[in-house]
Amino acid sequence: MTNYLDELSEVQREAVTCTEGPSLVIASAGSGKTRVLTYRIAHLLTLGVKPWSVLALTFTNKAAREMKERIARIVGHETASKLWMGTFHSIFAKILRNEAELLGYSKNFTIYDTTDSKNLIAQIIKELKLDVQVYKPGEILSRISIAKNNLITPQAYAQNASIISQDISSRKGEIHRIYTLYSQRCQKASAMDFDDLLLNTNILFRDFPDVLQKYQNKFRYILVDEYQDTNFSQYLIVKKLSESHRNLCVVGDDAQSIYSFRGAKIENILNFQNDYKDYKLFKLEQNYRSTQTIVNAANSVIAKNQRQIPKVAYSSNEVGEPIKLIKAFTDQEEGFLVASEIVSLVHQAHCSYSDIAILYRTNAQSRIFEETLRKRNIPYRIYGSLSFYQRKEIKDLIAYIRLTVNPNDDEAFNRVVNYPARGIGDTTMEHLQALANQLGLSLWQTVGELGKHNGGVKPAAAKKLEEFRNLIVSFQQKVYTMDAYEAVYAIANASGMLTDLKADKSQEGISRLQNIEEMLNGIREFIEGRKEEGMEETVTLVDYLENVALLTDQDTDKDGDKNRVSVMTVHSAKGLEFDYVFLTGLEENLFPSSLNIKSQEDMEEERRLFYVALTRAARRAYITYAQTRYRWGSPTQCTPSRFIKEIDSEYIDVPYSDDEFGSTAERQAVKGQNFGGFSRQPSTQSASAFSRASTQAPSAPKNAKDISPDAITVGMTVFHAKFGEGVVEAIEGVGPNRKALVNFNIVGSKNLLLKFANLKQLV
């Protein structure tokens, strides 16, 4: 067994070995968060903790898989395979399958993705004869999702006068009816959407205290990754499960909380100390990824936020080059300049395309970069484009699998009942759906009742429906007698899908057939992976289906060519890192986005988003902006983003005139302030007061003497080579992690890591 503790820094080792009671690990960008979380679990196992008593929750399957592989290298595959480790949704889906019947669901319930949910909502809107231009399925689903994440059931929603009043004022007073019918249809189809996995777990623990106690006793140690991204529903589940033993360790960074639009609550991490008064705090502040310049630049921006846990990120890597600012006259020229810079990097710095990322605030910005990269023959990959598992032919085959496992799945039934074509038209399905609603049955069950109630379904159509039903029954006989690969191949063949796809000789048809082949390859890999994890029993359709249903965006990359420039939104880039990063479209109203700023809290999240973007870069960051950008077909004048101005001047190369960004003196003067835009003229007072500090470094007074970092105390007057004279207001930490809050006469308060600050005492 490797001596893994020797691979950790002092503070990392403390976070790993302090295993009892509540712990909060604040992990700055690039500070080794995954290593700490992984080694903490491995350490528990080496201490004799049973692996099945450890619950580790992540936000992607990829993160869980990588962590489990690291743990296996320390404690062995057999032990690691018994951990309860996975995404919130995959772990709670597993619990719900064990307890499904208590909530009125089948153990083989289907998990609806966003497309399934939108289709069902669109159908309900049509049945209620509502205006689809007012009741847009995507918007309604978002509203329902917010309700579920705040644990508001359909009944509670309909009885909440405030919510109903808001809906009526927005001309959407029927949302409560849609939510109620949507919930009923999901229950009838024995289906849950992603939000239901959390909502129903909360309901399960609320209504069945003995079940809650069972899982409290089972999970003696709970660890949560990316805690700043948890919503209220996730927060409450974790709080309930850890109530008895209180061995809860959460890891995260409030400065990287950027998902409030998904329901994430930054308060969960900010208020951890209020929930657990006896908690232990560990701060991972050393950035092992980026240059000192990038880390310091990011610090100077995020310092403007009021709501945060105090910390000082630092880097011991090389100083690195300053951030390069690139100004374009138009958004088209911005794309051209970025492409040209990439060509220079590849040829002069000898880097790979895969070392480079282009980040932007909104997906709409991708078009220009796609066009310019193509023109320069630069290979690229757009993140957030159509997922492999969202392609039509893949969803068709998965629908057959879903229907085989759970015949009451109405969305799957609707999708494949007439694919390949069987002569079952829209009119027949409308009659069948109406009869199903009348009888309170699923479509599958209703087909079985057509002999008693035809509901307007003609005999010829009823016969075709019965033939389709018999086809699915024949598939059901394969579920538990074949492994997943054999069963899916048999379904694809017997359903007529393979014949239909092979008949299409177009390039698109060939591509669709290749996608089916790739899916079958993926199933084979899934089976082999389970065997490597020590699972000897047959991997069935049920096992595979749940794996596919719970895949996240980062788990579905089927692109074989890895040497490409990565092009994506900043949100998609979280958790990733690249040697060279281009932050594009840094203009007011674009980044920060005018569509997302309604309060100071919103502005702080935009600033956190910029912080995340900047800290993706390891070696160098580039910031670009355009003076003119097309909006709705018309050129619009743009103002550089306030975030550019918030970067301390020493960390960014601003090769442009003072009238656009303000003089160096003005940039020094604005530190610590929030700006709604760029003022074109510095005040006379600001310029004169700060000119000396900004144009040349202050010289040390004669009464300055060298002093050890350990000897610096609160109240001491000190001198800094850059910031001048100041008074020490607070001291925190010990040894190499000792920090001081110093109030400097010119630039105000600064948090400094003493081992790098080189302070002198004034006597």
Rosetta blueprint (number, residue, H / E / L):
1 M L
2 T L
3 N L
4 Y H
5 L H
6 D H
7 E H
8 L L
9 S L
10 E H
11 V H
12 Q H
13 R H
14 E H
15 A H
16 V H
17 T H
18 C L
19 T L
20 E L
21 G L
22 P L
23 S E
24 L E
25 V E
26 I E
27 A E
28 S L
29 A L
30 G L
31 S L
32 G L
33 K H
34 T H
35 R H
36 V H
37 L H
38 T H
39 Y H
40 R H
41 I H
42 A H
43 H H
44 L H
45 L H
46 T H
47 L L
48 G L
49 V L
50 K L
51 P H
52 W H
53 S H
54 V E
55 L E
56 A E
57 L E
58 T E
59 F L
60 T L
61 N H
62 K H
63 A H
64 A H
65 R H
66 E H
67 M H
68 K H
69 E H
70 R H
71 I H
72 A H
73 R H
74 I H
75 V H
76 G L
77 H H
78 E H
79 T H
80 A H
81 S L
82 K L
83 L L
84 W E
85 M E
86 G E
87 T E
88 F H
89 H H
90 S H
91 I H
92 F H
93 A H
94 K H
95 I H
96 L H
97 R H
98 N H
99 E H
100 A H
101 E H
102 L H
103 L H
104 G L
105 Y L
106 S L
107 K L
108 N L
109 F L
110 T E
111 I E
112 Y E
113 D L
114 T H
115 T H
116 D H
117 S H
118 K H
119 N H
120 L H
121 I H
122 A H
123 Q H
124 I H
125 I H
126 K H
127 E H
128 L L
129 K L
130 L L
131 D L
132 V L
133 Q L
134 V L
135 Y L
136 K L
137 P H
138 G H
139 E H
140 I H
141 L H
142 S H
143 R H
144 I H
145 S H
146 I H
147 A H
148 K H
149 N H
150 N L
151 L L
152 I L
153 T L
154 P H
155 Q H
156 A H
157 Y H
158 A H
159 Q H
160 N L
161 A H
162 S H
163 I H
164 I H
165 S H
166 Q H
167 D H
168 I H
169 S H
170 S L
171 R L
172 K L
173 G L
174 E L
175 I H
176 H H
177 R H
178 I H
179 Y H
180 T H
181 L H
182 Y H
183 S H
184 Q H
185 R H
186 C H
187 Q H
188 K H
189 A L
190 S L
191 A E
192 M E
193 D E
194 F H
195 D H
196 D H
197 L H
198 L H
199 L H
200 N H
201 T H
202 N H
203 I H
204 L H
205 F H
206 R H
207 D H
208 F L
209 P H
210 D H
211 V H
212 L H
213 Q H
214 K H
215 Y H
216 Q H
217 N H
218 K H
219 F L
220 R L
221 Y E
222 I E
223 L E
224 V E
225 D L
226 E L
227 Y H
228 Q H
229 D H
230 T L
231 N L
232 F H
233 S H
234 Q H
235 Y H
236 L H
237 I H
238 V H
239 K H
240 K H
241 L H
242 S L
243 E L
244 S L
245 H L
246 R L
247 N L
248 L E
249 C E
250 V E
251 V E
252 G E
253 D L
254 D H
255 A H
256 Q H
257 S L
258 I L
259 Y L
260 S H
261 F H
262 R H
263 G L
264 A L
265 K L
266 I L
267 E H
268 N H
269 I H
270 L H
271 N L
272 F H
273 Q H
274 N H
275 D H
276 Y L
277 K L
278 D L
279 Y L
280 K E
281 L E
282 F E
283 K E
284 L E
285 E L
286 Q E
287 N E
288 Y L
289 R L
290 S L
291 T L
292 Q H
293 T H
294 I H
295 V H
296 N H
297 A H
298 A H
299 N H
300 S H
301 V H
302 I H
303 A L
304 K L
305 N L
306 Q L
307 R L
308 Q L
309 I L
310 P L
311 K L
312 V L
313 A L
314 Y E
315 S E
316 S L
317 N L
318 E L
319 V L
320 G L
321 E L
322 P L
323 I E
324 K E
325 L E
326 I E
327 K E
328 A E
329 F E
330 T E
331 D H
332 Q H
333 E H
334 E H
335 G H
336 F H
337 L H
338 V H
339 A H
340 S H
341 E H
342 I H
343 V H
344 S H
345 L H
346 V H
347 H H
348 Q H
349 A H
350 H L
351 C L
352 S L
353 Y H
354 S H
355 D H
356 I E
357 A E
358 I E
359 L E
360 Y E
361 R L
362 T L
363 N H
364 A H
365 Q H
366 S H
367 R H
368 I H
369 F H
370 E H
371 E H
372 T H
373 L H
374 R H
375 K H
376 R L
377 N L
378 I L
379 P L
380 Y E
381 R E
382 I E
383 Y L
384 G L
385 S L
386 L L
387 S L
388 F H
389 Y H
390 Q H
391 R L
392 K H
393 E H
394 I H
395 K H
396 D H
397 L H
398 I H
399 A H
400 Y H
401 I H
402 R H
403 L H
404 T H
405 V H
406 N L
407 P L
408 N L
409 D L
410 D H
411 E H
412 A H
413 F H
414 N H
415 R H
416 V H
417 V L
418 N L
419 Y L
420 P L
421 A L
422 R L
423 G L
424 I L
425 G L
426 D H
427 T H
428 T H
429 M H
430 E H
431 H H
432 L H
433 Q H
434 A H
435 L H
436 A H
437 N H
438 Q H
439 L H
440 G L
441 L L
442 S L
443 L H
444 W H
445 Q H
446 T H
447 V H
448 G L
449 E L
450 L L
451 G L
452 K L
453 H L
454 N L
455 G L
456 G L
457 V L
458 K L
459 P H
460 A H
461 A H
462 A H
463 K H
464 K H
465 L H
466 E H
467 E H
468 F H
469 R H
470 N H
471 L H
472 I H
473 V H
474 S H
475 F H
476 Q H
477 Q L
478 K L
479 V L
480 Y L
481 T L
482 M L
483 D L
484 A H
485 Y H
486 E H
487 A H
488 V H
489 Y H
490 A H
491 I H
492 A H
493 N H
494 A H
495 S L
496 G L
497 M H
498 L H
499 T H
500 D H
501 L H
502 K H
503 A H
504 D L
505 K L
506 S L
507 Q H
508 E H
509 G H
510 I H
511 S H
512 R H
513 L H
514 Q H
515 N H
516 I H
517 E H
518 E H
519 M H
520 L H
521 N H
522 G H
523 I H
524 R H
525 E H
526 F H
527 I H
528 E H
529 G H
530 R H
531 K H
532 E H
533 E L
534 G L
535 M L
536 E L
537 E L
538 T L
539 V L
540 T L
541 L H
542 V H
543 D H
544 Y H
545 L H
546 E H
547 N H
548 V H
549 A H
550 L L
551 L L
552 T L
553 D H
554 Q H
555 D H
556 T L
557 D L
558 K L
559 D L
560 G L
561 D L
562 K L
563 N L
564 R L
565 V E
566 S E
567 V E
568 M E
569 T E
570 V H
571 H H
572 S H
573 A H
574 K L
575 G L
576 L L
577 E L
578 F E
579 D E
580 Y E
581 V E
582 F E
583 L E
584 T L
585 G L
586 L L
587 E E
588 E L
589 N E
590 L E
591 F L
592 P L
593 S E
594 S H
595 L H
596 N H
597 I L
598 K L
599 S L
600 Q H
601 E H
602 D H
603 M H
604 E H
605 E H
606 E H
607 R H
608 R H
609 L H
610 F H
611 Y H
612 V H
613 A H
614 L H
615 T L
616 R L
617 A E
618 A E
619 R E
620 R E
621 A E
622 Y E
623 I E
624 T E
625 Y E
626 A E
627 Q E
628 T E
629 R E
630 Y E
631 R E
632 W L
633 G L
634 S E
635 P E
636 T E
637 Q E
638 C L
639 T L
640 P E
641 S L
642 R H
643 F H
644 I H
645 K H
646 E H
647 I L
648 D L
649 S H
650 E H
651 Y H
652 I E
653 D E
654 V L
655 P L
656 Y L
657 S L
658 D H
659 D H
660 E H
661 F H
662 G L
663 S L
664 T H
665 A H
666 E H
667 R H
668 Q H
669 A H
670 V L
671 K L
672 G L
673 Q L
674 N L
675 F L
676 G L
677 G L
678 F L
679 S L
680 R L
681 Q L
682 P L
683 S L
684 T H
685 Q H
686 S H
687 A H
688 S H
689 A H
690 F H
691 S H
692 R H
693 A H
694 S H
695 T H
696 Q L
697 A L
698 P L
699 S L
700 A L
701 P L
702 K L
703 N L
704 A E
705 K E
706 D E
707 I L
708 S L
709 P H
710 D H
711 A H
712 I L
713 T L
714 V L
715 G L
716 M L
717 T E
718 V E
719 F E
720 H E
721 A L
722 K L
723 F L
724 G E
725 E E
726 G E
727 V E
728 V E
729 E E
730 A E
731 I E
732 E E
733 G L
734 V L
735 G H
736 P H
737 N H
738 R L
739 K E
740 A E
741 L E
742 V E
743 N E
744 F E
745 N L
746 I L
747 V L
748 G E
749 S E
750 K E
751 N E
752 L E
753 L E
754 L H
755 K H
756 F H
757 A H
758 N L
759 L L
760 K E
761 Q E
762 L E
763 V L
